[in-house]
Amino acid sequence: MNAHIIIKLVLLLVMTNGAPVIARLLLRQRFNQPLDCNLQFIDGRPLLGPAKTVRGVISAIFLTALTATLFDLSPVQGSLFALLGMSGDLVSSFIKRRLGITSSRSAPLLDQLPETLLPLWVMHPVLEETLQEACVAILVFVVIDWFVSRLRETVNTDAADAG
């Protein structure tokens, strides 16, 4: 196993999924139009939910394109990686809404697997990762995401208690 490849994969996954959070912190309410335009599916629930925004997708594509250049990938390859990761994230959001899980609520593995498997599988010829390296990168990302989710929930709970 090549540690450099695992680090590259983890950083690309973290950037793709962290960029929307960074953009929300920096831009606050600006450019936060929901991707689904607040449409509801035939079940009466939101198509994706308010947390999936144009700002989030654009920031993921832009910042992952920049990050990709650190690993000898082109900005176009980085953009494709992010687009695939965001597509997986949107699929998981759609499924979560169908299951009645509200926006921004955690669903272990459903939150991480589509957004990691899709870019790693489709981009495999470019990334040249082995199955072992991809599995380790996914595991590391899932652990990082789990800790960040717990931290976010704690901060949100503390903020609500203080208000």
DSSP file (Angstrom, degrees, kcal/mol; ACC not computed):
  #  RESIDUE AA STRUCTURE BP1 BP2  ACC     N-H-->O    O-->H-N    N-H-->O    O-->H-N    TCO  KAPPA ALPHA  PHI   PSI    X-CA   Y-CA   Z-CA
    1    1 A M              0   0    0      0, 0.0     2,-0.7     0, 0.0     3,-0.1   0.000 360.0 360.0 360.0 142.5    0.0    0.0    0.0
    2    2 A N     >  -     0   0    0      1,-0.2     4,-1.8     2,-0.0     3,-0.3  -0.887 360.0-161.3-105.5 113.2    1.2    3.5   -0.9
    3    3 A A  H  > S+     0   0    0     -2,-0.7     4,-2.7     1,-0.2     5,-0.2   0.841  90.8  60.1 -61.6 -34.4    0.6    6.0    1.9
    4    4 A H  H  > S+     0   0    0      1,-0.2     4,-2.4     2,-0.2    -1,-0.2   0.909 105.8  47.0 -61.3 -42.4    0.9    8.9   -0.5
    5    5 A I  H  > S+     0   0    0     -3,-0.3     4,-2.6     2,-0.2    -1,-0.2   0.909 112.0  50.4 -66.6 -41.5   -2.0    7.6   -2.5
    6    6 A I  H  X S+     0   0    0     -4,-1.8     4,-2.7     2,-0.2    -2,-0.2   0.926 111.6  47.9 -62.9 -44.2   -4.1    7.1    0.6
    7    7 A I  H  X S+     0   0    0     -4,-2.7     4,-2.8     2,-0.2     5,-0.2   0.917 111.4  51.3 -61.7 -43.4   -3.3   10.7    1.8
    8    8 A K  H  X S+     0   0    0     -4,-2.4     4,-2.3    -5,-0.2    -2,-0.2   0.939 112.1  46.0 -58.4 -48.4   -4.2   12.0   -1.6
    9    9 A L  H  X S+     0   0    0     -4,-2.6     4,-2.4     2,-0.2    -2,-0.2   0.922 113.7  48.2 -62.8 -45.4   -7.6   10.2   -1.6
   10   10 A V  H  X S+     0   0    0     -4,-2.7     4,-3.0     1,-0.2     5,-0.2   0.929 112.4  48.5 -63.0 -45.0   -8.4   11.3    1.9
   11   11 A L  H  X S+     0   0    0     -4,-2.8     4,-2.6     1,-0.2     5,-0.2   0.886 111.4  49.7 -64.9 -37.8   -7.5   14.9    1.3
   12   12 A L  H  X S+     0   0    0     -4,-2.3     4,-2.4    -5,-0.2    -1,-0.2   0.913 113.9  46.1 -65.3 -41.0   -9.6   15.0   -1.9
   13   13 A L  H  X S+     0   0    0     -4,-2.4     4,-2.2     2,-0.2     5,-0.2   0.919 114.0  48.0 -65.9 -43.7  -12.5   13.5   -0.1
   14   14 A V  H  X S+     0   0    0     -4,-3.0     4,-2.5     2,-0.2     5,-0.2   0.912 113.6  47.3 -64.5 -42.4  -12.2   15.9    2.8
   15   15 A M  H  X S+     0   0    0     -4,-2.6     4,-2.3    -5,-0.2    -2,-0.2   0.934 111.6  50.4 -65.7 -44.8  -11.9   18.9    0.6
   16   16 A T  H  < S+     0   0    0     -4,-2.4    -1,-0.2     1,-0.2    -2,-0.2   0.918 121.1  34.2 -58.1 -44.1  -14.9   17.9   -1.5
   17   17 A N  H  < S+     0   0    0     -4,-2.2     4,-0.4    -5,-0.2    -1,-0.2   0.711 120.6  48.4 -87.9 -20.9  -17.0   17.4    1.5
   18   18 A G  H  X S+     0   0    0     -4,-2.5     4,-2.4    -5,-0.2     3,-0.4   0.729  92.3  76.6 -89.4 -24.3  -15.6   20.2    3.7
   19   19 A A  H  X S+     0   0    0     -4,-2.3     4,-2.9     1,-0.2     5,-0.2   0.891  92.4  52.3 -57.3 -43.5  -15.7   22.9    1.1
   20   20 A P  H  > S+     0   0    0      0, 0.0     4,-2.1     0, 0.0    -1,-0.2   0.879 110.7  48.7 -61.5 -34.5  -19.4   23.5    1.4
   21   21 A V  H  > S+     0   0    0     -4,-0.4     4,-2.2    -3,-0.4    -2,-0.2   0.927 112.4  47.7 -68.7 -44.4  -19.0   23.9    5.2
   22   22 A I  H  X S+     0   0    0     -4,-2.4     4,-2.4     1,-0.2     5,-0.2   0.924 112.1  50.2 -60.9 -45.1  -16.1   26.3    4.8
   23   23 A A  H  X S+     0   0    0     -4,-2.9     4,-3.1     1,-0.2     5,-0.3   0.896 109.2  51.6 -62.1 -40.0  -18.2   28.3    2.2
   24   24 A R  H  X S+     0   0    0     -4,-2.1     4,-1.6    -5,-0.2    -1,-0.2   0.907 111.4  47.6 -63.4 -41.2  -21.2   28.4    4.6
   25   25 A L  H  < S+     0   0    0     -4,-2.2    -2,-0.2     2,-0.2    -1,-0.2   0.901 119.7  38.2 -66.0 -40.6  -18.9   29.8    7.4
   26   26 A L  H  < S+     0   0    0     -4,-2.4    -2,-0.2    -5,-0.2    -1,-0.2   0.880 126.8  33.0 -78.8 -39.2  -17.3   32.4    5.2
   27   27 A L  H >< S-     0   0    0     -4,-3.1     3,-2.3     1,-0.2    -3,-0.2   0.546  83.0-170.0 -98.5  -8.2  -20.3   33.5    3.1
   28   28 A R  T 3< S-     0   0    0     -4,-1.6    -1,-0.2    -5,-0.3    -2,-0.1  -0.348  73.5  -9.3  54.5-117.1  -23.0   33.0    5.7
   29   29 A Q  T >  S+     0   0    0     -2,-0.2     3,-1.2    -4,-0.1    -1,-0.3   0.511 105.7 114.4 -90.6  -4.7  -26.4   33.4    3.9
   30   30 A R  T <  S-     0   0    0     -3,-2.3    -3,-0.1     1,-0.2    25,-0.0  -0.446  87.6  -0.6 -70.6 138.3  -25.0   34.6    0.6
   31   31 A F  T 3  S+     0   0    0     -2,-0.2    24,-1.1     1,-0.1    -1,-0.2   0.750  86.6 136.9  60.4  29.2  -25.4   32.3   -2.4
   32   32 A N    <   +     0   0    0     -3,-1.2    -1,-0.1    22,-0.1    -2,-0.1  -0.066  19.5 151.9 -98.9  36.1  -27.2   29.7   -0.3
   33   33 A Q        -     0   0    0      1,-0.1    21,-2.5    20,-0.1    22,-0.3  -0.473  51.5-113.3 -65.4 129.4  -30.0   28.9   -2.8
   34   34 A P  B >   -A   53   0A   0      0, 0.0     3,-1.5     0, 0.0    19,-0.3  -0.405  14.3-135.0 -64.2 137.6  -31.2   25.3   -2.4
   35   35 A L  T 3  S+     0   0    0     17,-3.1    18,-0.1     1,-0.3    -2,-0.1   0.849 106.5  52.0 -59.9 -34.9  -30.3   23.1   -5.3
   36   36 A D  T >  S-     0   0    0     16,-0.5     3,-2.3    13,-0.4    -1,-0.3   0.403 105.3-128.3 -86.1   4.8  -33.8   21.6   -5.3
   37   37 A C  T <   -     0   0    0     -3,-1.5    -2,-0.1     1,-0.3    -1,-0.0   0.805  65.1 -67.7  52.5  31.8  -35.5   25.1   -5.3
   38   38 A N  T 3  S+     0   0    0      1,-0.2    -1,-0.3    11,-0.1     2,-0.1   0.717  91.7 159.6  62.1  23.6  -37.5   24.0   -2.3
   39   39 A L    <   -     0   0    0     -3,-2.3     8,-2.5    10,-0.1     2,-0.4  -0.416  32.3-137.5 -73.6 152.0  -39.4   21.5   -4.4
   40   40 A Q  B     -B   46   0B   0      6,-0.3     2,-0.1     7,-0.1    -1,-0.0  -0.857  11.9-126.6-110.0 148.7  -41.1   18.5   -2.8
   41   41 A F    >   -     0   0    0      4,-3.2     3,-2.4    -2,-0.4     6,-0.1  -0.268  42.2 -89.0 -80.7 174.7  -41.1   14.9   -4.1
   42   42 A I  T 3  S+     0   0    0      1,-0.3    -1,-0.1     2,-0.1    -2,-0.0   0.682 126.8  64.2 -62.7 -16.8  -44.3   13.0   -4.7
   43   43 A D  T 3  S-     0   0    0      2,-0.2    -1,-0.3     3,-0.0    -3,-0.0   0.448 117.2-112.2 -85.2   0.9  -44.1   11.8   -1.0
   44   44 A G  S <  S+     0   0    0     -3,-2.4    -2,-0.1     1,-0.3     3,-0.1   0.412  82.0 115.5  86.0  -2.6  -44.6   15.4    0.2
   45   45 A R  S    S-     0   0    0      1,-0.1    -4,-3.2     2,-0.0    -1,-0.3  -0.613  79.0 -81.7 -96.3 159.6  -41.0   15.6    1.6
   46   46 A P  B     -B   40   0B   0      0, 0.0    -6,-0.3     0, 0.0    -1,-0.1  -0.251  33.2-129.9 -57.1 146.4  -38.3   17.9    0.3
   47   47 A L  S    S-     0   0    0     -8,-2.5    50,-0.2   -11,-0.1    51,-0.1   0.963  93.4 -20.2 -61.3 -53.0  -36.5   16.6   -2.8
   48   48 A L  S    S-     0   0    0     -9,-0.3     3,-0.2     4,-0.1    49,-0.1   0.631  98.0-116.8-124.2 -40.2  -33.0   17.2   -1.2
   49   49 A G    >   -     0   0    0    -10,-0.2     3,-1.2     1,-0.1   -13,-0.4  -0.345  32.4 -74.6 112.6 163.8  -33.5   19.7    1.6
   50   50 A P  T 3  S+     0   0    0      0, 0.0    -1,-0.1     0, 0.0   -13,-0.0   0.646 117.9  69.2 -71.8 -16.1  -32.2   23.3    2.3
   51   51 A A  T 3  S+     0   0    0     -3,-0.2     2,-0.9     1,-0.1    -2,-0.1   0.636  81.3  81.0 -80.1 -12.2  -28.7   22.2    3.2
   52   52 A K  S <  S+     0   0    0     -3,-1.2   -17,-3.1     4,-0.1   -16,-0.5  -0.822  70.3 170.6 -96.4 103.3  -27.8   21.2   -0.4
   53   53 A T  B  >  -A   34   0A   0     -2,-0.9     4,-1.9   -19,-0.3     5,-0.2  -0.714  51.6-120.5-118.5 161.7  -27.0   24.5   -2.0
   54   54 A V  H  > S+     0   0    0    -21,-2.5     4,-2.6    -2,-0.3     5,-0.3   0.910 116.8  56.6 -59.4 -43.9  -25.6   25.9   -5.2
   55   55 A R  H  > S+     0   0    0    -24,-1.1     4,-2.6   -22,-0.3     5,-0.2   0.897 105.4  51.3 -55.1 -43.8  -22.9   27.6   -3.0
   56   56 A G  H  > S+     0   0    0      2,-0.2     4,-2.1     1,-0.2    -1,-0.2   0.916 112.0  44.2 -63.6 -45.3  -21.9   24.2   -1.6
   57   57 A V  H  X S+     0   0    0     -4,-1.9     4,-2.4     2,-0.2     5,-0.2   0.931 115.4  47.6 -67.0 -44.9  -21.5   22.4   -5.0
   58   58 A I  H  X S+     0   0    0     -4,-2.6     4,-2.6     1,-0.2     5,-0.2   0.919 112.6  48.8 -63.9 -42.8  -19.6   25.3   -6.6
   59   59 A S  H  X S+     0   0    0     -4,-2.6     4,-2.7    -5,-0.3     5,-0.3   0.893 110.7  51.4 -65.4 -38.0  -17.3   25.6   -3.6
   60   60 A A  H  X S+     0   0    0     -4,-2.1     4,-2.1    -5,-0.2     5,-0.3   0.931 112.7  45.3 -62.7 -45.2  -16.6   21.9   -3.6
   61   61 A I  H  X S+     0   0    0     -4,-2.4     4,-1.9     2,-0.2    -2,-0.2   0.939 116.8  45.0 -64.1 -46.6  -15.7   21.9   -7.3
   62   62 A F  H  X S+     0   0    0     -4,-2.6     4,-1.8    -5,-0.2    -2,-0.2   0.950 117.4  41.3 -64.6 -51.5  -13.5   25.0   -7.0
   63   63 A L  H  X S+     0   0    0     -4,-2.7     4,-2.3     1,-0.2    -1,-0.2   0.842 115.2  50.4 -71.1 -32.3  -11.6   24.0   -3.9
   64   64 A T  H  X S+     0   0    0     -4,-2.1     4,-2.5    -5,-0.3    -1,-0.2   0.862 107.2  55.2 -72.1 -34.0  -11.2   20.4   -4.9
   65   65 A A  H  X S+     0   0    0     -4,-1.9     4,-0.9    -5,-0.3    -2,-0.2   0.911 111.3  44.9 -61.1 -41.6   -9.9   21.6   -8.3
   66   66 A L  H >< S+     0   0    0     -4,-1.8     3,-0.6     1,-0.2     4,-0.5   0.923 113.3  49.7 -66.8 -44.1   -7.2   23.6   -6.5
   67   67 A T  H >< S+     0   0    0     -4,-2.3     3,-1.7     1,-0.2     4,-0.4   0.871 101.8  63.5 -62.6 -37.5   -6.4   20.8   -4.1
   68   68 A A  H ><>S+     0   0    0     -4,-2.5     5,-2.0     1,-0.3     3,-1.7   0.829  91.7  64.4 -58.2 -33.6   -6.0   18.3   -7.0
   69   69 A T  G X<5S+     0   0    0     -4,-0.9     3,-1.1    -3,-0.6    -1,-0.3   0.754  91.4  64.9 -65.3 -21.9   -3.1   20.3   -8.4
   70   70 A L  G < 5S+     0   0    0     -3,-1.7    -1,-0.3    -4,-0.5    -2,-0.2   0.703 105.8  45.0 -69.3 -18.5   -1.1   19.4   -5.2
   71   71 A F  G < 5S-     0   0    0     -3,-1.7    -1,-0.2    -4,-0.4    -2,-0.2  -0.030 123.5 -98.7-116.4  28.3   -1.3   15.8   -6.3
   72   72 A D  T < 5S+     0   0    0     -3,-1.1     2,-0.3     1,-0.2    -3,-0.2   0.797  83.5 130.5  57.9  31.6   -0.4   16.2  -10.0
   73   73 A L      < -     0   0    0     -5,-2.0    -1,-0.2    -6,-0.1    -2,-0.2  -0.849  60.6-112.6-106.4 151.1   -4.0   16.1  -11.1
   74   74 A S     >  -     0   0    0     -2,-0.3     4,-2.4     1,-0.1     5,-0.2  -0.400  24.1-113.1 -77.8 159.7   -5.4   18.7  -13.4
   75   75 A P  H  > S+     0   0    0      0, 0.0     4,-2.6     0, 0.0     5,-0.2   0.855 120.1  55.9 -58.2 -33.9   -8.1   21.1  -12.2
   76   76 A V  H  > S+     0   0    0      2,-0.2     4,-2.4     1,-0.2     5,-0.2   0.918 107.6  47.7 -65.1 -42.4  -10.5   19.4  -14.5
   77   77 A Q  H  > S+     0   0    0      2,-0.2     4,-2.4     1,-0.2    -1,-0.2   0.902 112.7  49.2 -64.7 -40.3   -9.8   16.0  -12.9
   78   78 A G  H  X S+     0   0    0     -4,-2.4     4,-2.3     2,-0.2    -2,-0.2   0.897 110.8  50.4 -63.7 -40.7  -10.3   17.7   -9.4
   79   79 A S  H  X S+     0   0    0     -4,-2.6     4,-2.8     2,-0.2    -2,-0.2   0.904 110.4  49.2 -64.0 -41.7  -13.5   19.2  -10.6
   80   80 A L  H  X S+     0   0    0     -4,-2.4     4,-2.5     2,-0.2     5,-0.2   0.911 109.3  52.5 -64.1 -42.0  -14.8   15.9  -11.8
   81   81 A F  H  X S+     0   0    0     -4,-2.4     4,-2.5     1,-0.2    -2,-0.2   0.940 113.0  44.5 -57.0 -48.1  -13.8   14.3   -8.5
   82   82 A A  H  X S+     0   0    0     -4,-2.3     4,-3.2     2,-0.2     5,-0.3   0.908 111.2  52.8 -64.8 -43.0  -15.8   16.9   -6.6
   83   83 A L  H  X S+     0   0    0     -4,-2.8     4,-1.9     1,-0.2    -1,-0.2   0.897 111.9  46.2 -60.8 -40.5  -18.8   16.7   -9.0
   84   84 A L  H  X S+     0   0    0     -4,-2.5     4,-2.2     2,-0.2    -1,-0.2   0.908 113.4  49.2 -67.6 -42.3  -18.9   12.9   -8.5
   85   85 A G  H  X S+     0   0    0     -4,-2.5     4,-2.0    -5,-0.2    -2,-0.2   0.916 112.6  47.0 -62.9 -43.4  -18.5   13.3   -4.7
   86   86 A M  H  X S+     0   0    0     -4,-3.2     4,-2.4     2,-0.2    -1,-0.2   0.858 109.2  55.2 -67.2 -34.8  -21.3   15.9   -4.6
   87   87 A S  H  X S+     0   0    0     -4,-1.9     4,-2.1    -5,-0.3    -2,-0.2   0.919 108.7  47.8 -63.0 -43.3  -23.5   13.7   -6.8
   88   88 A G  H  X S+     0   0    0     -4,-2.2     4,-2.2     1,-0.2    27,-0.4   0.891 110.8  52.0 -62.5 -39.3  -23.1   10.9   -4.3
   89   89 A D  H  X S+     0   0    0     -4,-2.0     4,-2.2    25,-0.2    -2,-0.2   0.887 109.1  49.8 -63.9 -39.7  -23.9   13.3   -1.5
   90   90 A L  H  X S+     0   0    0     -4,-2.4     4,-2.5     2,-0.2    -2,-0.2   0.879 108.6  52.6 -67.8 -37.7  -27.1   14.4   -3.3
   91   91 A V  H  X S+     0   0    0     -4,-2.1     4,-2.4     2,-0.2    -2,-0.2   0.932 110.2  47.9 -61.9 -44.7  -28.1   10.8   -3.8
   92   92 A S  H  X S+     0   0    0     -4,-2.2     4,-2.7     1,-0.2    -2,-0.2   0.891 111.3  51.0 -65.6 -37.3  -27.7   10.1   -0.1
   93   93 A S  H  X S+     0   0    0     -4,-2.2     4,-2.4     2,-0.2    -1,-0.2   0.917 109.4  50.4 -63.8 -42.5  -29.7   13.3    0.7
   94   94 A F  H  X S+     0   0    0     -4,-2.5     4,-1.8     2,-0.2    -2,-0.2   0.929 113.0  46.0 -60.3 -45.4  -32.5   12.2   -1.6
   95   95 A I  H  X S+     0   0    0     -4,-2.4     4,-1.8     1,-0.2    -2,-0.2   0.914 110.7  53.3 -64.3 -43.2  -32.6    8.7    0.1
   96   96 A K  H  <>S+     0   0    0     -4,-2.7     5,-2.8     1,-0.2     4,-0.4   0.896 107.7  50.7 -60.7 -40.3  -32.5   10.3    3.6
   97   97 A R  H ><5S+     0   0    0     -4,-2.4     3,-1.1     1,-0.2    -1,-0.2   0.903 108.8  51.6 -64.2 -39.0  -35.5   12.5    2.8
   98   98 A R  H 3<5S+     0   0    0     -4,-1.8    -1,-0.2     1,-0.3    -2,-0.2   0.833 109.0  51.3 -65.6 -30.8  -37.4    9.4    1.6
   99   99 A L  T 3<5S-     0   0    0     -4,-1.8    -1,-0.3    -5,-0.1    -2,-0.2   0.475 120.8-110.4 -83.8  -2.5  -36.5    7.7    4.9
  100  100 A G  T < 5 +     0   0    0     -3,-1.1     2,-0.6    -4,-0.4    -3,-0.2   0.626  68.8 146.0  84.3  13.5  -37.9   10.7    6.8
  101  101 A I      < -     0   0    0     -5,-2.8    -1,-0.3    -6,-0.2    -2,-0.1  -0.760  47.4-126.7 -85.5 122.0  -34.4   11.8    8.0
  102  102 A T    >   -     0   0    0     -2,-0.6     3,-1.8     1,-0.1    -1,-0.1  -0.188  35.3 -76.3 -70.2 160.8  -34.4   15.6    8.2
  103  103 A S  T 3  S+     0   0    0      1,-0.3    -1,-0.1    -6,-0.0     3,-0.1  -0.247 116.0  14.3 -57.8 138.7  -31.8   17.8    6.6
  104  104 A S  T 3  S+     0   0    0      1,-0.3     2,-0.3    -3,-0.1    -1,-0.3   0.451  93.6 129.4  72.5   4.6  -28.4   17.9    8.3
  105  105 A R    <   -     0   0    0     -3,-1.8    -1,-0.3     1,-0.1     2,-0.2  -0.680  62.5-110.5 -86.4 145.4  -29.2   14.9   10.5
  106  106 A S        +     0   0    0     -2,-0.3    -4,-0.1    -3,-0.1    -1,-0.1  -0.488  31.2 179.7 -79.3 141.4  -26.6   12.2   10.5
  107  107 A A     >  -     0   0    0     -2,-0.2     4,-2.3    -6,-0.0     3,-0.4  -0.790  33.3-128.1-137.6  92.0  -27.1    8.8    8.9
  108  108 A P  T  4 S-     0   0    0      0, 0.0     2,-1.7     0, 0.0    34,-0.0  -0.076  85.1  -2.5 -49.2 137.0  -23.9    6.7    9.5
  109  109 A L  T  > S+     0   0    0      1,-0.2     4,-3.1    33,-0.1     3,-0.1  -0.241 123.4  72.6  71.3 -43.0  -22.5    5.2    6.3
  110  110 A L  T  4 S+     0   0    0     -2,-1.7     5,-0.2    -3,-0.4    -1,-0.2   0.861  99.0  49.6 -63.2 -32.5  -25.4    6.5    4.1
  111  111 A D  T  < S+     0   0    0     -4,-2.3    -1,-0.2     1,-0.1     4,-0.2   0.788 123.6  28.8 -73.4 -27.3  -23.7    9.9    4.6
  112  112 A Q  T  > S+     0   0    0     -5,-0.3     4,-1.0    -3,-0.1     5,-0.3   0.826 106.2  64.5-105.5 -37.9  -20.3    8.7    3.6
  113  113 A L  H >X S+     0   0    0     -4,-3.1     4,-3.2     1,-0.2     3,-0.9   0.924 102.0  45.1 -65.1 -49.9  -20.4    5.8    1.2
  114  114 A P  H 3> S+     0   0    0      0, 0.0     4,-1.6     0, 0.0   -25,-0.2   0.915 114.8  49.6 -59.9 -39.5  -22.1    7.3   -1.9
  115  115 A E  H 34 S+     0   0    0    -27,-0.4    -2,-0.2    -4,-0.2   -26,-0.1   0.627 120.8  35.4 -77.2 -11.6  -19.9   10.4   -1.8
  116  116 A T  H <X S+     0   0    0     -4,-1.0     4,-1.7    -3,-0.9     5,-0.2   0.786 116.5  49.2-103.0 -43.2  -16.7    8.3   -1.4
  117  117 A L  H  X S+     0   0    0     -4,-3.2     4,-2.6    -5,-0.3     5,-0.3   0.908 106.4  55.9 -65.8 -42.4  -17.4    5.3   -3.6
  118  118 A L  H  X S+     0   0    0     -4,-1.6     4,-2.5    -5,-0.4     5,-0.3   0.947 112.4  38.2 -60.7 -53.1  -18.6    7.2   -6.7
  119  119 A P  H  > S+     0   0    0      0, 0.0     4,-2.2     0, 0.0    -1,-0.2   0.904 118.4  49.2 -67.4 -36.9  -15.5    9.4   -7.2
  120  120 A L  H  < S+     0   0    0     -4,-1.7     4,-0.2     2,-0.2    -2,-0.2   0.885 115.6  43.7 -68.7 -36.3  -13.1    6.7   -6.2
  121  121 A W  H >< S+     0   0    0     -4,-2.6     3,-0.9    -5,-0.2    -1,-0.2   0.953 119.2  40.2 -72.7 -50.6  -14.7    4.2   -8.6
  122  122 A V  H 3< S+     0   0    0     -4,-2.5    -2,-0.2    -5,-0.3    -1,-0.1   0.875 120.2  44.8 -68.2 -36.7  -15.2    6.4  -11.6
  123  123 A M  T >X S+     0   0    0     -4,-2.2     4,-2.9    -5,-0.3     3,-1.2   0.365  79.7 110.9 -89.8   5.6  -11.8    8.2  -11.2
  124  124 A H  H <> S+     0   0    0     -3,-0.9     4,-2.7     1,-0.3     5,-0.3   0.865  72.6  55.6 -50.2 -44.8   -9.9    4.9  -10.6
  125  125 A P  H 34 S+     0   0    0      0, 0.0    -1,-0.3     0, 0.0    -2,-0.1   0.848 117.0  36.9 -60.0 -31.0   -8.0    5.0  -13.9
  126  126 A V  H <4 S+     0   0    0     -3,-1.2    -2,-0.2    -4,-0.1    -3,-0.1   0.878 120.5  44.5 -85.2 -42.2   -6.7    8.5  -13.1
  127  127 A L  H  < S-     0   0    0     -4,-2.9    -3,-0.2    -7,-0.1    -1,-0.1   0.787  87.0-155.3 -76.2 -28.2   -6.1    8.0   -9.3
  128  128 A E     <  +     0   0    0     -4,-2.7     2,-0.2    -5,-0.3    -4,-0.1   0.828  32.5 159.4  56.9  37.1   -4.5    4.5   -9.8
  129  129 A E        -     0   0    0     -5,-0.3    -1,-0.2    -9,-0.2     2,-0.1  -0.607  37.6-126.5 -87.3 150.5   -5.4    3.4   -6.3
  130  130 A T     >  -     0   0    0     -2,-0.2     4,-2.5     1,-0.1     5,-0.2  -0.446  29.5-106.1 -83.3 167.6   -5.6   -0.2   -5.3
  131  131 A L  H  > S+     0   0    0      1,-0.2     4,-2.4     2,-0.2     5,-0.2   0.899 122.9  51.6 -60.8 -40.0   -8.7   -1.7   -3.7
  132  132 A Q  H  > S+     0   0    0      2,-0.2     4,-2.5     1,-0.2    -1,-0.2   0.928 109.9  48.1 -62.6 -45.7   -6.9   -1.8   -0.4
  133  133 A E  H  > S+     0   0    0      1,-0.2     4,-2.5     2,-0.2    -2,-0.2   0.906 112.3  49.2 -63.1 -41.8   -5.8    1.9   -0.7
  134  134 A A  H  X S+     0   0    0     -4,-2.5     4,-2.6     2,-0.2    -1,-0.2   0.915 111.7  49.4 -63.3 -42.8   -9.4    2.9   -1.6
  135  135 A C  H  X S+     0   0    0     -4,-2.4     4,-2.5     2,-0.2    -2,-0.2   0.906 112.1  47.4 -64.4 -41.6  -10.8    1.0    1.4
  136  136 A V  H  X S+     0   0    0     -4,-2.5     4,-2.8     2,-0.2     5,-0.2   0.924 112.3  49.9 -65.2 -43.5   -8.3    2.5    3.8
  137  137 A A  H  X S+     0   0    0     -4,-2.5     4,-2.6     2,-0.2    -2,-0.2   0.911 111.8  48.3 -61.6 -42.4   -9.0    6.0    2.5
  138  138 A I  H  X S+     0   0    0     -4,-2.6     4,-2.8     2,-0.2    -1,-0.2   0.926 112.0  49.3 -63.3 -44.4  -12.8    5.4    2.8
  139  139 A L  H  X S+     0   0    0     -4,-2.5     4,-2.2     2,-0.2    -2,-0.2   0.926 112.3  47.4 -61.0 -45.6  -12.3    4.1    6.4
  140  140 A V  H  X S+     0   0    0     -4,-2.8     4,-2.6     1,-0.2    -1,-0.2   0.922 113.4  48.8 -62.0 -44.0  -10.1    7.1    7.3
  141  141 A F  H  X S+     0   0    0     -4,-2.6     4,-3.2    -5,-0.2     5,-0.2   0.916 109.2  52.1 -62.5 -43.1  -12.7    9.5    5.8
  142  142 A V  H  X S+     0   0    0     -4,-2.8     4,-2.4     2,-0.2    -1,-0.2   0.910 111.4  47.2 -60.0 -42.8  -15.6    7.8    7.6
  143  143 A V  H  X S+     0   0    0     -4,-2.2     4,-2.3     2,-0.2    -2,-0.2   0.935 113.8  47.2 -64.8 -46.3  -13.8    8.2   10.9
  144  144 A I  H  X S+     0   0    0     -4,-2.6     4,-2.6     1,-0.2    -2,-0.2   0.939 113.9  48.0 -59.5 -47.2  -12.9   11.9   10.2
  145  145 A D  H  X S+     0   0    0     -4,-3.2     4,-2.6     1,-0.2    -1,-0.2   0.880 109.5  53.0 -63.1 -38.8  -16.5   12.6    9.1
  146  146 A W  H  X S+     0   0    0     -4,-2.4     4,-2.2    -5,-0.2    -1,-0.2   0.933 111.3  45.8 -62.1 -46.0  -17.9   10.8   12.2
  147  147 A F  H  X S+     0   0    0     -4,-2.3     4,-2.4     2,-0.2    -2,-0.2   0.915 113.8  48.5 -64.4 -42.8  -15.7   13.0   14.5
  148  148 A V  H  X S+     0   0    0     -4,-2.6     4,-2.7     1,-0.2    -2,-0.2   0.902 110.8  51.4 -64.3 -40.3  -16.6   16.2   12.7
  149  149 A S  H  X S+     0   0    0     -4,-2.6     4,-2.5     2,-0.2    -1,-0.2   0.911 110.6  48.2 -62.7 -42.4  -20.3   15.3   12.8
  150  150 A R  H  X S+     0   0    0     -4,-2.2     4,-2.2     2,-0.2    -2,-0.2   0.910 112.4  49.0 -64.2 -42.1  -20.2   14.7   16.5
  151  151 A L  H  X S+     0   0    0     -4,-2.4     4,-2.6     2,-0.2    -2,-0.2   0.922 111.7  49.0 -63.1 -44.6  -18.3   18.0   17.1
  152  152 A R  H  X S+     0   0    0     -4,-2.7     4,-2.8     1,-0.2    -2,-0.2   0.912 111.5  49.2 -62.4 -43.3  -20.9   19.8   14.9
  153  153 A E  H  X S+     0   0    0     -4,-2.5     4,-2.4     2,-0.2    -1,-0.2   0.888 111.6  49.6 -63.7 -38.8  -23.8   18.3   16.8
  154  154 A T  H  X S+     0   0    0     -4,-2.2     4,-2.8     2,-0.2    -2,-0.2   0.921 112.7  46.4 -65.3 -44.6  -22.1   19.2   20.2
  155  155 A V  H  X S+     0   0    0     -4,-2.6     4,-2.5     2,-0.2    -2,-0.2   0.923 113.8  48.3 -63.9 -44.1  -21.6   22.8   19.1
  156  156 A N  H  X S+     0   0    0     -4,-2.8     4,-2.1     2,-0.2    -2,-0.2   0.897 113.5  47.6 -64.3 -39.9  -25.1   23.1   17.7
  157  157 A T  H  X S+     0   0    0     -4,-2.4     4,-2.5     2,-0.2    -2,-0.2   0.926 112.6  48.4 -66.0 -45.3  -26.6   21.6   21.0
  158  158 A D  H  X S+     0   0    0     -4,-2.8     4,-1.9     1,-0.2    -2,-0.2   0.888 111.9  50.1 -62.1 -39.3  -24.4   23.9   23.1
  159  159 A A  H  X S+     0   0    0     -4,-2.5     4,-1.4     2,-0.2    -1,-0.2   0.893 111.5  47.8 -66.0 -40.2  -25.5   26.9   21.0
  160  160 A A  H  < S+     0   0    0     -4,-2.1    -2,-0.2     1,-0.2    -1,-0.2   0.892 111.8  50.0 -68.4 -38.8  -29.2   26.0   21.3
  161  161 A D  H  < S+     0   0    0     -4,-2.5    -2,-0.2     1,-0.2    -1,-0.2   0.855 111.3  49.2 -65.6 -35.1  -28.8   25.5   25.1
  162  162 A A  H  <        0   0    0     -4,-1.9    -1,-0.2     1,-0.2    -2,-0.2   0.772 360.0 360.0 -75.8 -25.5  -27.1   28.9   25.5
  163  163 A G     <        0   0    0     -4,-1.4    -1,-0.2    -5,-0.1    -2,-0.2   0.472 360.0 360.0 -82.1 360.0  -29.8   30.6   23.4
